[in-house]
Amino acid sequence: MASSSFKFIFSILVTILCLYSPLVNSGSSELLQPEYLKVPVSDFLSSLKSTIDTVRNVTSRVSELHSNFSNDLRLSNAISDCLDLLDLSAEELDWTFSASQKPNGIHYGTGERASDFRTWLNGVLVNQETCLEGFDGNNSKIKSLMQRRLNQITSSVTNILHMVHPSTNSTSKNGRKLIGRGEFPSWLKHRARKLIQTHINTANVVVAADGTGNFTSINEAIALVPERCSDWFVIYIKKGVYKEYVEVGKRQWNVVLIGDGIDATVISGNRNWADGFKTFASATVRVLGPGFIARDITFENTAGPEKYQAVAFRSTSDLSVLHRCAFRGYQDTLYAHSLRQFYKECLIAGTVDFIFGRASAVFQNCQILARKGLPKQRNTITANGRNSSDESAFSIQFSNISVEPDVLESSIETYLGRPWKSYSRTVIMQSNISSAIHPRGWLEWNETTEAIDTIFCGEFKNYGPGANLVNRVKWPGFHEIVEPYIANNFTVAQLILGNSWLPTTGIKYTAGLDF
């Protein structure tokens, strides 16, 4: 294990490196009227500042409430989750404020400000919804009280969203015009000089369970990550099983975790709903800071199907990449909570809603496997939680969708997904769908047909025995996508603006439909 002197010296060095990273441009910071705002910048900033103050005020009130319910585990955990989400909301509002205040400065994001602002502001709205969901099944009076307090934030953020023009970038009908110009924002140009074709000996810190690294614990290494640094902070995690609950904080930007391969480097936990943890708090690994990358690692939750909701990996990391990683669990394995995320060549396994959340997430060249869960339980691969007409969606492309062998030997039905919220939006395209997928394809939420006309479940040019659409659901919200220009809305270039930031990671991707 590293000595205290090593930690001290190392923390000073990385802080100096961050201080000298070009985070701020020397250009003018005069507040000119940008084309992406419908109102004067001063009005926009004033509304943001007022909303941040509101978040802080609500946080103070919720903190007072927390101390009154310390003896009720579920309620205490729900309030604690809300405090974390309020803190995250303040951070996301601060990103927007900073980027508006210094338009010529170098800020976190893609450089497509309309998209960035709408993404971050919608992320705040998702946080409020997630907070309230934590009170389901708890004291209804407390939930009502929380809702009244959070409504102040929701109303303010909704008003600010109306001040931002929708992104003007879109696909043409021939599908050839894709969002993202291939031009990096200035701060990304600096980072692009250090592409993550990273070898283990370029790591800032090495974690090894056998004691041959700087640390034996992943959390010890993460504790050294400087705040809001534009440079990569690379942590190499040698093979081994690490039984710890890992969190990358909201101000820990550009953290890179590199393992020795799927099932070689494993981060394992077993927190779950049955033992008192709300879904949001059950994750083995939680990532909040933007620009996160993980490669060649397994994230797992071993609680088992009888423990119900048990998350292996939860991400609220904007512009994050998971490459050649495995996510193993049962119900709610992978929580793509919010913002923009990319998954490449990953293995994702679970039972009920095992890819869920409200992020704009693209899954490309992934292996997606349903597992055997509880008797008479039906598998649902996706549960998208989009609850408004924002731009978010789940997109699965060039992937293989099937089941583990013991599912074939059982009577368990497996579906592509079910709509978690009223505007749920999931698209499967150009993927191989196994015969193990039920011919209906999609399942109602809790066997009700509510919202089946406002959701969007789409399929485009899939193949394999399970891709036949003849017996698919007849919902108004189900769409056989025929036109490429519609499918292009769910590509890497369009949905997550991949051309504006993914090249800096050095990870290969397909921007469009690749005919």
C-alpha positions in Angstrom: 0.0 0.0 0.0 1.2 3.5 -0.8 2.7 5.5 2.1 1.2 8.7 3.3 4.2 10.6 1.9 3.5 9.1 -1.6 -0.1 10.2 -1.4 0.9 13.7 -0.3 3.5 14.2 -3.0 1.4 12.6 -5.7 -1.6 14.8 -4.9 0.5 17.9 -5.2 1.9 16.9 -8.6 -1.5 16.1 -10.1 -2.9 19.3 -8.8 -0.1 21.3 -10.4 -0.7 19.5 -13.7 -4.4 20.5 -13.6 -3.6 24.1 -12.6 -1.5 24.4 -15.7 -4.0 22.7 -18.0 -5.6 25.2 -20.4 -9.0 25.3 -18.8 -9.6 29.0 -19.5 -9.1 30.7 -22.8 -7.4 34.1 -22.8 -10.1 35.4 -25.1 -12.7 37.9 -24.2 -15.4 36.9 -21.8 -17.8 39.6 -23.0 -21.4 38.4 -22.8 -22.5 38.5 -26.4 -25.9 37.3 -27.4 -25.5 33.6 -28.6 -27.8 32.1 -31.2 -28.8 29.2 -28.9 -30.6 31.4 -26.4 -34.1 32.9 -26.9 -33.5 35.6 -24.2 -30.6 37.9 -23.3 -27.7 36.2 -21.6 -28.2 38.4 -18.5 -31.7 37.0 -18.1 -30.5 33.5 -18.6 -27.7 33.9 -16.0 -30.1 35.5 -13.6 -32.6 32.6 -13.8 -29.8 30.1 -13.4 -28.4 31.8 -10.3 -31.8 32.0 -8.8 -32.4 28.3 -9.5 -29.0 27.3 -7.9 -30.0 29.3 -4.8 -33.3 27.5 -4.8 -31.5 24.1 -4.9 -29.3 25.1 -2.0 -32.4 26.2 0.0 -34.2 23.0 -0.7 -31.1 21.0 0.2 -30.9 22.7 3.6 -34.6 21.9 4.3 -34.1 18.2 3.2 -31.1 17.9 5.4 -33.2 19.0 8.4 -35.7 16.3 7.5 -33.0 13.7 7.2 -32.2 13.9 10.9 -35.8 13.2 11.9 -35.9 9.8 10.3 -32.5 8.2 11.1 -34.2 5.2 12.6 -36.1 4.3 9.5 -33.6 2.7 7.1 -35.6 2.9 3.9 -36.8 6.4 4.5 -33.4 7.6 5.7 -31.8 6.1 2.6 -34.3 7.7 0.3 -33.7 11.1 1.9 -29.9 10.6 1.7 -30.3 9.7 -2.1 -32.2 13.0 -2.5 -29.5 15.0 -0.9 -26.9 13.4 -3.3 -29.2 14.2 -6.3 -29.7 17.8 -5.2 -26.0 18.2 -4.9 -25.6 16.8 -8.5 -28.3 19.1 -9.7 -26.4 22.1 -8.3 -23.3 20.9 -10.2 -25.1 20.5 -13.5 -26.7 24.0 -13.2 -23.2 25.3 -12.4 -21.8 23.8 -15.7 -24.5 25.7 -17.6 -23.9 28.9 -15.6 -20.1 28.8 -16.2 -20.4 28.1 -19.9 -22.9 30.9 -20.3 -20.9 33.4 -18.3 -17.7 32.9 -20.2 -18.7 32.0 -23.8 -15.1 32.3 -25.1 -13.7 30.3 -22.2 -12.9 26.6 -22.3 -15.7 24.6 -20.6 -16.7 21.1 -20.2 -19.1 19.8 -22.9 -19.2 19.2 -26.7 -19.1 22.8 -27.9 -22.7 22.4 -29.2 -24.1 24.6 -26.5 -27.8 24.2 -27.3 -27.4 20.4 -26.9 -25.1 20.7 -23.9 -27.5 23.0 -22.0 -30.6 21.0 -22.8 -28.8 17.8 -21.8 -27.6 19.2 -18.5 -31.0 20.9 -17.6 -32.9 17.8 -18.5 -30.4 16.0 -16.2 -31.6 18.2 -13.4 -35.2 17.2 -14.1 -34.2 13.6 -14.1 -32.6 14.0 -10.6 -35.9 15.4 -9.2 -37.9 12.4 -10.6 -35.3 9.9 -9.2 -35.5 11.5 -5.8 -39.3 11.1 -5.7 -39.1 7.5 -6.9 -37.1 6.7 -3.8 -40.2 7.4 -1.7 -42.4 4.8 -3.4 -43.7 2.5 -0.8 -42.7 4.8 2.0 -44.6 7.4 4.1 -46.9 9.1 1.6 -46.9 12.4 3.6 -43.1 12.6 3.4 -43.3 12.0 -0.4 -45.9 14.8 -0.8 -43.7 17.1 1.3 -40.7 16.3 -0.8 -42.7 16.8 -4.0 -43.8 20.3 -2.9 -40.2 21.3 -2.2 -38.8 19.8 -5.4 -41.5 21.4 -7.5 -39.8 24.7 -6.9 -36.7 23.4 -8.7 -38.7 21.6 -11.5 -40.7 24.7 -12.3 -37.6 26.9 -12.5 -35.6 24.5 -14.6 -38.5 23.9 -17.0 -38.7 27.7 -17.4 -34.9 27.9 -18.2 -35.2 25.1 -20.8 -37.8 27.2 -22.6 -35.0 29.9 -23.0 -32.8 27.5 -25.0 -33.4 26.9 -28.7 -33.6 23.2 -29.7 -30.4 22.0 -31.5 -30.4 23.1 -35.1 -28.3 20.1 -36.2 -30.3 17.3 -37.7 -30.2 14.6 -40.3 -31.4 15.1 -43.9 -33.8 12.7 -45.5 -31.0 11.0 -47.2 -29.4 10.4 -43.8 -26.1 11.9 -44.8 -26.0 15.0 -42.6 -25.1 14.0 -39.1 -24.8 16.1 -36.0 -21.2 16.7 -34.9 -18.9 18.5 -37.2 -15.7 16.7 -36.2 -14.4 19.9 -34.7 -13.4 19.7 -31.0 -14.1 22.4 -28.5 -10.8 24.1 -27.4 -10.5 22.2 -24.1 -11.0 18.9 -26.0 -8.2 19.8 -28.5 -5.8 19.8 -25.6 -7.0 16.5 -24.3 -7.0 15.0 -27.8 -3.2 15.0 -27.7 -3.4 12.3 -25.2 -5.6 9.8 -26.9 -6.7 6.8 -24.7 -4.9 4.2 -26.6 -3.6 3.7 -23.1 -1.1 1.1 -22.1 -0.9 0.0 -18.5 2.5 1.6 -18.0 1.1 5.1 -18.7 -1.3 4.9 -15.7 -1.2 7.5 -13.0 -1.9 4.9 -10.3 -1.8 1.1 -10.2 -4.3 -0.9 -8.1 -3.4 -4.5 -7.4 -5.2 -6.9 -5.1 -2.0 -8.8 -4.6 -0.1 -5.8 -3.3 2.1 -5.2 -6.3 0.6 -1.8 -7.1 0.4 1.6 -5.4 -2.9 0.5 -3.7 -4.9 -2.6 -3.0 -8.2 -0.6 -3.1 -9.8 1.1 -6.0 -11.3 3.8 -3.8 -7.8 4.7 -2.4 -6.7 5.4 -6.0 -9.9 7.4 -6.8 -9.3 9.6 -3.7 -6.2 11.0 -5.5 -8.2 12.2 -8.5 -8.0 16.1 -8.7 -11.2 18.1 -9.1 -12.3 19.4 -12.5 -9.1 18.5 -14.3 -9.1 18.4 -18.1 -6.4 15.8 -18.3 -7.0 12.0 -18.1 -6.4 10.4 -14.8 -5.7 6.8 -15.6 -6.1 4.0 -13.0 -4.9 0.6 -14.0 -6.6 -2.1 -12.0 -4.8 -5.5 -12.1 -6.6 -8.8 -12.3 -8.5 -9.8 -9.2 -11.9 -9.5 -7.5 -12.4 -6.2 -5.7 -15.2 -6.4 -3.2 -15.9 -2.7 -2.6 -18.4 0.0 -3.5 -16.8 2.5 -5.8 -17.8 6.1 -6.5 -16.3 8.5 -8.9 -17.5 11.9 -7.6 -19.2 14.6 -9.6 -16.1 16.9 -9.6 -13.8 14.0 -10.6 -13.6 14.6 -14.3 -12.0 12.4 -17.0 -11.3 9.3 -14.8 -10.1 6.3 -16.8 -10.3 2.8 -15.2 -8.4 0.1 -17.2 -8.5 -3.6 -16.2 -7.0 -6.8 -17.4 -10.1 -8.0 -19.2 -13.7 -9.1 -18.6 -13.8 -11.6 -15.7 -10.1 -10.9 -15.0 -10.7 -7.5 -13.2 -14.0 -7.7 -11.4 -15.6 -5.1 -9.1 -18.2 -6.9 -7.0 -21.0 -6.0 -4.6 -24.4 -7.3 -3.4 -26.5 -4.3 -2.2 -30.1 -4.7 -3.1 -33.7 -3.6 -2.5 -34.6 -6.6 -0.2 -31.9 -5.6 2.3 -33.0 -2.0 2.5 -31.2 -0.2 -0.3 -33.2 1.8 -2.8 -32.4 1.1 -6.4 -30.4 4.3 -6.8 -28.1 3.4 -3.8 -27.7 -0.3 -4.6 -25.0 0.1 -7.3 -21.7 -1.6 -6.9 -20.0 1.2 -8.9 -21.4 4.7 -9.2 -20.0 7.3 -11.7 -21.0 10.9 -11.6 -18.0 12.9 -13.0 -18.1 13.6 -16.7 -15.7 12.2 -19.2 -15.4 8.8 -17.5 -13.9 5.8 -19.4 -13.7 2.2 -18.4 -12.2 -0.7 -20.3 -11.7 -4.4 -19.8 -13.5 -4.6 -16.4 -16.5 -6.6 -15.1 -19.0 -4.8 -12.9 -21.3 -7.1 -11.0 -24.0 -7.3 -8.4 -24.3 -10.8 -6.9 -27.4 -10.3 -4.8 -29.4 -12.8 -7.0 -32.9 -12.6 -8.5 -34.7 -13.1 -5.1 -33.3 -9.8 -3.9 -35.1 -7.9 -6.7 -33.5 -4.5 -7.7 -29.7 -4.7 -7.4 -27.6 -2.5 -9.6 -24.1 -3.4 -10.8 -23.2 -0.1 -12.5 -24.9 3.3 -12.3 -23.8 6.2 -14.6 -24.7 9.8 -14.5 -21.5 10.7 -16.3 -21.9 12.9 -19.4 -19.8 12.0 -22.4 -18.7 8.7 -20.9 -17.5 5.5 -22.6 -17.6 1.9 -21.4 -15.5 -0.3 -23.7 -15.1 -4.1 -23.5 -16.7 -4.2 -20.1 -19.2 -6.7 -18.6 -22.2 -5.8 -16.5 -23.6 -8.9 -14.6 -26.6 -8.9 -12.4 -30.3 -9.8 -12.4 -33.0 -7.1 -12.0 -31.7 -3.6 -12.9 -28.2 -4.6 -13.8 -27.2 -1.4 -15.7 -28.6 2.0 -14.6 -27.9 4.5 -17.4 -29.3 7.2 -15.3 -29.0 10.4 -17.4 -26.9 12.5 -19.8 -24.9 11.1 -22.8 -23.2 7.6 -22.7 -21.6 5.2 -25.1 -21.1 1.4 -24.7 -18.9 -0.4 -27.1 -18.3 -4.2 -27.3 -19.8 -4.8 -23.9 -21.5 -7.8 -22.4 -24.7 -7.0 -20.4 -26.6 -9.7 -18.6 -29.7 -9.7 -16.4 -33.4 -10.5 -16.0 -35.9 -7.7 -15.4 -35.3 -4.2 -16.8 -31.6 -4.9 -16.8 -30.8 -1.9 -19.0 -32.8 1.0 -17.6 -32.7 4.7 -17.0 -33.2 8.0 -18.8 -29.8 8.6 -20.4 -29.1 9.2 -24.1 -27.2 6.0 -24.5 -25.9 4.1 -27.5 -25.0 0.4 -27.2 -22.8 -0.6 -30.2 -21.5 -4.1 -31.0 -22.7 -5.4 -27.6 -23.7 -8.9 -26.4 -27.0 -8.6 -24.5 -28.1 -11.8 -22.6 -31.2 -12.4 -20.6 -30.7 -14.7 -17.6 -32.8 -17.2 -15.7 -34.5 -15.4 -12.8 -37.4 -16.1 -10.5 -40.0 -18.7 -11.5 -42.8 -17.3 -13.7 -40.8 -14.0 -14.0 -40.7 -12.5 -17.5 -37.4 -11.0 -18.7 -37.4 -7.5 -20.1 -34.1 -6.3 -21.5 -34.7 -2.5 -21.5 -36.8 -0.1 -19.5 -36.3 3.4 -20.7 -37.6 6.1 -18.4 -38.0 9.1 -20.6 -40.8 11.1 -19.1 -41.0 14.1 -21.4 -40.4 15.0 -25.0 -36.7 15.7 -24.6 -34.1 14.3 -27.0 -33.0 11.3 -24.9 -33.3 7.6 -25.9 -31.8 4.2 -25.7 -30.3 2.9 -29.0 -28.9 -0.6 -29.5 -27.0 -1.0 -32.8 -24.9 -3.8 -34.4 -25.5 -6.0 -31.3 -26.5 -9.6 -30.5 -29.6 -10.0 -28.4 -30.2 -13.4 -26.9 -30.5 -15.4 -23.7 -28.2 -17.6 -21.6 -28.6 -21.4 -22.2 -30.7 -22.2 -19.0 -33.3 -19.7 -20.2 -33.9 -21.8 -23.3 -34.5 -24.8 -21.1 -37.2 -23.0 -19.1 -40.6 -21.4 -19.8 -39.3 -17.9 -19.2 -40.4 -15.3 -21.8 -38.0 -12.6 -22.8 -38.9 -9.3 -24.3 -36.9 -6.5 -25.9 -38.2 -4.1 -23.3 -41.1 -2.3 -21.7 -41.9 1.4 -21.3 -41.0 2.6 -17.8 -42.4 6.1 -18.3 -44.9 7.9 -20.5 -42.5 9.0 -23.2 -40.2 5.9 -23.1 -38.0 5.7 -26.2 -35.9 2.7 -27.3 -34.7 1.7 -30.7 -33.1 -1.6 -31.8 -31.4 -1.4 -35.1 -29.1 -3.4 -37.4 -28.9 -6.1 -34.6 -29.2 -9.9 -34.5 -32.2 -10.9 -32.5 -32.4 -14.5 -31.3 -35.5 -16.7 -31.6 -35.6 -16.7 -27.8 -37.1 -13.2 -27.9 -40.9 -13.4 -27.7 -42.6 -12.7 -31.1 -44.5 -9.7 -29.5 -41.2 -8.1 -28.9 -42.3 -5.6 -26.3 -44.2 -5.9 -23.0 -46.6 -3.5 -21.3 -45.6 -1.9 -18.0 -47.2 -3.8 -15.2 -49.7 -5.2 -17.7 -51.4 -1.8 -18.4 -51.7 -0.2 -21.8 -51.2 3.3 -20.3 -49.0 5.5 -22.5 -48.6 3.1 -25.4 -49.6 5.9 -27.8 -46.9 8.4 -26.5 -43.9 6.0 -26.3 -41.6 5.1 -29.1 -40.4 1.5 -29.5 -38.6 1.3 -32.8 -36.9 -1.5 -34.9 -34.8 -0.9 -38.0 -33.3 -3.5 -40.2 -32.7 -6.1 -37.6 -32.0 -9.7 -38.6 -32.1 -13.2 -37.1 -35.1 -15.4 -36.3 -36.4 -13.1 -33.6 -36.4 -10.0 -35.9 -39.6 -10.9 -37.7 -42.2 -8.1 -37.1 -45.3 -10.0 -38.1 -46.5 -10.7 -34.6 -45.1 -7.6 -32.9 -47.3 -5.5 -30.6 -49.9 -3.4 -32.3 -49.4 -0.3 -30.2 -49.5 3.2 -31.7 -46.1 3.7 -30.1 -44.5 0.8 -31.8 -42.7 1.7 -35.1 -41.2 -0.4 -37.8 -38.6 2.2 -39.0 -38.3 2.1 -42.8 -36.7 5.4 -43.6 -32.9 5.8 -42.8 -33.3 9.5 -42.0 -35.5 8.5 -39.0 -33.1 5.8 -37.9 -30.2 8.3 -38.1 -31.7 10.2 -35.2 -30.6 7.3 -33.0 -27.0 7.0 -34.2 -23.8 7.9 -32.3 -23.4 11.1 -34.4 -27.0 12.3 -33.8 -28.1 11.0 -30.4 -25.0 11.7 -28.4 -23.0 14.0 -30.7 -20.3 11.4 -30.9 -18.3 13.1 -33.6 -17.7 16.1 -31.3 -16.0 14.1 -28.5 -15.5 10.4 -29.1 -12.5 10.8 -31.3 -10.5 12.2 -28.3 -11.0 8.9 -26.5 -9.2 6.8 -29.2 -12.1 4.3 -29.1 -13.4 3.3 -32.5 -17.1 3.8 -33.2 -19.5 3.9 -36.1 -21.0 7.4 -36.5 -24.0 6.5 -38.6 -25.8 3.5 -40.1 -22.8 2.2 -42.0 -24.6 0.8 -45.0 
